[in-house]
């Protein structure tokens, strides 16, 4: 097992429990790329690389057995820890898909040119991810995200009344 450079890793999930008696762990995935958990993939836990031996999806969680994890006691001390993947690993992305790490820090502006700040983080959500810019939470949907310009590192958004926590006129 090798030690990677911390800057070369991206978080892909969090260990949330033990599953069964053979060293399987319950993982809450933080990635839209399930192939990161396929047998043969390499994941990093506490700066150590492990090979995925077996995987089984159950509802929204993935059950994973890593090389060297053979019993529940092997998993227990790692509950609450994040799993990471190599950031340089090539992923096949569709034209409208992005890795979150490439969006972080981009300037965010309205369609009218108003600067809102920079993208601080992306909050996973069941319906769609939320772009977090200061106190603003903008759904990552075509109705709100109008353009992602990688060349100029800018995201253009369209806000609707109520998104800025301002008072909205009652229409009833």
Protein Blocks (a to p, Z undefined) as FASTA:
>chain_A
ZZddfklpccfbdcfbdehjeopacdddfbfblklmgghiacdeehiacddfbdcdehjb
ccdddehiabfklmmmmgoiacdddfklccdddfkbccfklmgopacddfkopafbjcfb
dcddfkbccddehjbccddbfklmmbdcfklopacddddehjlopacddfZZ
